[in-house]
Amino acid sequence: IDVGSPFDHARQGIRYVATHLPLPGRDGPSDQLLDELVELAEASGGGVLALFASRRGAQAGAQALRERTDLTVYLQGEETLAQLIQRFRDERDSCLVGTMSLWQGVDVAGEACRLVVIDKIPFPRPDDPVSRARSMDVERRGGNGFMSVSLTHAALMMAQGAGRLLRSTSDRGVVAILDPRVVTKRYGAFIMRSLPAMWPTTDPQVVRGALRRLNGEGVQ
């Protein structure tokens, strides 16, 4: 039974894809990605949940925010997850940075979470034995292991990550995806269809303006 959604995603949220950024590499976040993260966080004035696909990426993101902004930044692993989430919930203008544990189960309604940043598509690691075994099983039966296992897993995680933004019918904000592959690769359409139907843009200035307005409304 599909009972629909209580949210008006297109009115409550913006889905921004930073298509001008380089494709993700294996050496952690690029300088351009970290620049984008910092600029978005400054425009928003905090209220940032930054979701990274790797521990290395999360550490780099937290370091960039701490060194280049005056925002309070909480990093997964420095305290218990419950403590970090509660601190983030209690402070309107802080940032919470982490990995897979934060992509699902984080419920922070209100202005404390007005910007969700996703650094890249969270494909399973190539050396993950469970994913490899599942892919091999699909391929033995004539299917496409990447589509059936890796892409499906990534799309589910993306949907869960984006779902951290709107937790009540009065919430508003931005989901910023810093991986251009969601629009430049053929498989990106599959992932985008899994996301909440927020108002889409690829314009950096449009999204920064929206974030500044959200922050300004809250300050007033």
C-alpha positions in Angstrom: 0.0 0.0 0.0 1.4 3.4 -1.0 0.1 6.0 1.4 2.2 8.8 -0.2 4.3 11.3 1.7 3.4 14.1 4.1 6.1 16.3 2.6 5.9 18.7 -0.4 9.4 18.0 -1.5 9.4 20.4 -4.4 8.4 23.3 -2.1 10.4 22.3 1.0 13.7 21.3 -0.5 16.2 22.0 -3.2 18.3 19.3 -4.8 21.6 20.7 -6.0 24.2 18.8 -8.0 27.6 20.4 -8.3 28.2 19.5 -11.9 31.3 21.8 -12.2 33.3 19.6 -9.8 35.8 17.0 -11.0 34.8 13.3 -10.8 35.7 11.6 -7.5 39.1 9.9 -7.3 40.7 7.4 -5.0 42.8 9.9 -3.1 40.1 11.4 -1.0 38.1 14.6 -1.6 39.5 17.0 -4.2 40.5 20.6 -3.3 37.5 21.8 -5.4 35.1 19.6 -3.4 36.4 20.9 -0.1 36.1 24.5 -1.4 32.5 23.8 -2.4 31.7 22.3 1.1 33.2 25.3 2.8 31.3 27.8 0.7 28.0 26.0 1.1 28.4 25.8 4.8 29.3 29.5 5.1 26.2 30.4 3.0 24.1 28.3 5.2 25.7 29.6 8.4 25.9 26.1 9.7 23.1 23.6 10.1 25.1 21.2 8.0 25.0 17.4 8.0 27.9 16.4 5.8 27.8 12.7 4.7 30.9 11.1 3.3 31.4 7.7 1.7 34.7 7.1 3.6 36.3 7.9 6.9 39.2 9.6 5.1 36.7 11.9 3.3 34.9 12.8 6.5 38.2 13.7 8.3 39.2 15.9 5.4 35.8 17.6 5.3 35.8 18.3 9.0 39.4 19.6 8.9 38.5 22.0 6.0 35.4 23.3 7.9 37.4 23.8 11.1 40.3 25.5 9.5 38.3 27.8 7.1 35.1 28.7 9.0 34.2 29.8 12.5 31.5 27.1 12.7 31.3 24.5 15.4 32.2 21.1 13.8 31.4 17.7 15.2 33.2 14.7 13.7 31.9 11.1 14.0 34.3 9.1 16.2 35.2 12.0 18.5 32.3 11.2 20.8 29.6 8.6 20.8 27.1 8.9 17.9 24.2 9.6 20.3 26.1 12.5 21.9 27.1 14.0 18.6 23.6 13.8 17.2 22.2 15.4 20.3 24.7 18.3 20.2 23.9 18.8 16.5 20.2 18.8 17.3 20.6 21.3 20.2 22.7 23.9 18.3 21.2 25.6 15.3 24.4 26.5 13.5 26.8 23.6 14.0 28.0 21.0 11.5 28.0 17.2 11.9 30.4 15.3 9.7 30.5 11.5 9.4 30.2 8.4 7.4 27.8 5.5 6.8 26.3 5.5 10.4 24.9 9.0 9.7 23.4 8.2 6.3 20.4 6.5 8.0 18.6 6.9 11.4 19.5 10.5 12.0 16.3 12.4 12.9 17.0 16.1 13.4 13.9 18.2 12.6 14.0 22.0 12.3 16.7 24.6 11.4 19.5 22.6 13.0 19.6 20.6 9.8 19.0 22.8 6.8 21.8 21.6 4.5 22.7 18.0 3.8 25.9 17.5 1.8 26.7 14.2 0.1 30.3 13.9 -1.1 29.9 11.1 -3.6 27.8 8.1 -4.6 28.4 5.5 -1.9 29.2 2.4 -4.1 30.3 -0.6 -2.1 34.1 -1.1 -2.0 35.4 -3.2 -4.8 37.1 -5.6 -2.3 34.0 -6.0 -0.2 33.5 -9.8 0.0 29.7 -9.7 0.5 29.1 -7.4 -2.5 31.5 -9.4 -4.7 29.8 -12.6 -3.8 26.3 -11.2 -4.6 27.5 -9.7 -7.9 29.1 -13.0 -8.9 25.9 -14.8 -8.1 23.8 -12.4 -10.2 26.2 -12.7 -13.1 26.2 -16.5 -13.0 22.5 -16.3 -13.5 22.9 -14.0 -16.5 22.3 -10.7 -14.8 24.3 -7.5 -14.4 26.1 -7.6 -11.0 26.8 -3.8 -11.0 23.2 -2.8 -11.7 21.6 -5.4 -9.4 24.0 -5.1 -6.4 26.3 -2.1 -6.4 24.0 0.5 -8.1 21.0 -0.7 -6.1 22.9 -0.4 -2.8 24.2 3.1 -3.7 20.7 4.3 -4.8 19.2 3.1 -1.5 22.0 4.8 0.5 21.6 8.1 -1.5 17.8 8.1 -0.8 18.4 7.5 2.9 21.1 10.2 3.0 18.9 12.8 1.2 16.0 11.8 3.5 17.9 13.3 6.5 16.9 16.8 5.4 13.1 16.9 5.7 12.0 15.4 9.0 8.8 17.5 9.5 6.3 19.2 7.3 7.7 22.6 8.2 11.4 21.8 7.4 13.1 23.5 4.5 16.6 23.2 3.1 19.0 21.9 0.5 20.5 18.5 -0.4 23.8 19.2 -2.1 25.4 16.3 -4.1 29.0 17.0 -4.9 29.4 14.1 -7.3 28.6 15.1 -10.9 28.2 11.4 -12.0 24.5 11.5 -10.9 23.8 13.5 -14.0 26.8 12.8 -16.3 26.7 9.0 -16.2 23.9 6.8 -17.6 23.4 5.1 -14.3 22.9 8.4 -12.6 19.3 8.6 -13.7 18.6 5.4 -11.7 20.0 7.1 -8.6 18.2 10.3 -9.2 14.9 8.5 -9.5 15.4 7.1 -6.0 15.8 10.6 -4.4 13.0 12.8 -3.0 11.5 14.9 -5.8 13.0 18.3 -4.6 13.3 21.3 -6.8 16.5 20.6 -8.9 19.3 23.0 -9.8 23.0 22.8 -10.8 23.6 26.5 -10.4 26.0 27.3 -7.5 24.8 30.9 -7.1 21.2 29.9 -7.0 21.8 27.4 -4.2 24.0 29.8 -2.2 21.4 32.5 -2.4 18.7 30.1 -1.1 21.0 29.0 1.8 21.6 32.6 2.8 17.9 33.3 2.8 17.2 30.3 4.9 19.9 31.3 7.4 18.7 34.9 7.4 15.1 34.0 8.1 16.2 31.9 11.1 18.4 34.7 12.5 15.5 37.2 12.4 
